[in-house]
Amino acid sequence: IPNEALLMDSVRFAIEMLATDEAVSEFRRPRRLLADPVWFTKAALFPARFLHTATETPGRSSTNDEAIAWYLRQSAPVGADLVRLAARVRAGRPLDPAEAAAELDVGLLPLYQHFIDDHTDRLRRAGAPADLTAAFTRWGERLAS
């Protein structure tokens, strides 16, 4: 898959799965994220995977392990403690709701805003359809409000 097609497929997936009213509400006031380790790790690791795929693995989606290692090597990665916690939970550590709540509170929305800002620029450079770019930026605005 050419990079631009993979970028647009990734953004469409993010909009369909993560820009829903339910997901936006959950990201703002986590409940399921505090009780469901799979949903917690997916929500916390999707941005790192999308960013790694767009930056480092042209033509294919990156794995969680690749994305985590790469993301945490970046200079001052946004939401790094949340990504680290998600990696530990993914590796089998029990999800502690109090610890997860603290990390989600400080890291989740900034992590998603970083991902959305990065990919909005990529969409514009790739000449993505205006409706796709608009839906993606609206999602960022909804998370920020």
N, C-alpha and C positions, 0 to 999 in steps of 0.2 A: 504494500500500500504506500503510495507516495506520501510524503510528510504532510502536505496540505490536506489531503483526504483524511489521514489519520487525525490531524488536528480537528477538523470539522466533525468527524465521527465522535471524538472525545468530548467536544463541546456539546454536541447533540445529546450524548449519553448523560452528561452532567445536568443539562437542562431538564431532560425527561425524568431523571431519578432524584436529583438533588434540589431542583428549583421549584418543586411542588410546594403548595401551601403547607402541607403536613411537614415536609422536611425543613422548610424555613422556620416554622413554628418550633420544631424540635431543636434546631440549632440555636435558637434564641433562648428557649427554656427547656433544657434537656430533661427528659424522663426516660424514654426508651434507651437513649444512649448510656444512661447510668445503670441499666439493668441487663442489657443485651451485649455481651462481649463482641459478638460478630458485627453487629451494627456499629458499635463504638469503634472497632478497629477499621472498618471500612470507611466510616465518616472521617476519621482522623487521618487515614493514609491515602485517600483518593487524591487530595491535592498534590502530595509528594509524587505519587505515581504519574499524574497528568504532567506535572512539571518536568519530571525526569524523562518521560516519553518524548515530550516536545523538545527537550534540550539534548539528550544523550543517546536515544535509541531510535534513530530515524527509520521509519518504515515498519516498526513493530511496537507493541505495548510493552512497557517495562514490567518486571516482576516487583512485588512488594519489597523483597530483600534488596534488589538493586536500587530501588527508589529510596528506601530508608537510608541505606549506607551513603548514597550520593547526597541526599538532602541534608543529612546531618553533617556532612563535610563542608557545606556551603558556609560562607562568612555570615554569621548572625542569622541563621535561618528562623523565619517567623514560625512561632508555635513549636519550636524544637522540643520542649519538654513534653508537649502533648504527643508529638510523633514518637518520642522515646517510650512514653508510657504505652502507646498503642502497640509498638513493636514488642514490648514485654508481655502485654496481654495476649497478643497474637501468638507468642511463643509459649503460652500456657499459664502465665501468672493470672491468678483470679482478679477479676475486675472489682476494685474497691470503689463503691459509689462516691464516697467522700473525696478520695483522691482524684477520681475521674471528674467530678464536678468542679473541683478547683482548677484542674488543667483545661477543661472545656471552657470555663468562664474566662480565662485569660488568653487562651490560644486558638480556639476554634474559629471564631469570626475573623480575627486577623489573618489566620492561615488561609481561609477561603477568599478573603479580600485580596490577598497577595496573589493567589492563583488566578482569580478573576481578572485582576489588573494585568498580569502577565499575558494571559491568554487573549484578552481583549486586544492588546497590542499585536499579538501574533495573528489574530483574525483579520485585523485591519491591513496588516502587511501582506497577508495571503489573498486579499481581495474577496473575503468571505461574503456570502449574501448578507445584505443589510438587515434582513429580518433575523438572521441567526445572531449577528453581532448585537442587535438591539435586545433580543431576548436574554442574551448572556449578560449584558450590562444592566438590564432591568433586575435580574437576579441579584447582582451585586448591590444595587440600590435598595432592594427589599431587605437584604441581610443587614445593611448599614442603618436602616431606619428603625 
